[in-house]
Amino acid sequence: MALTRQVAKIIRKEIRRRGFFCWVFLLLFLGFNIFMAYGLFAGVQQAATGPVASEAEAAGRAIGAVILGLFALLFRGRKTLIEETVE
């Protein structure tokens, strides 16, 4: 009889835990993107009949997207490693 040795396998998962302000910035970012998607669809409908958006509107959209996107990216939360042993 051959004896085999069982080796346990360790699985490591990396998750991030967000704090309160992280969730606030993430929800603001997602809300802003939903608002911009609505504006895109409404703007496409209006483009055939009305004037195009002003430069101030375009600058506001770009600045809002960049600032909220950076906050959502920078405040991601702490890394937590979870180790699980599987036999």
Secondary structure as UniProt FT lines:
FT   STRAND          9..17
FT   HELIX           20..47
FT   TURN            48..49
FT   HELIX           55..74
FT   STRAND          78..86
//
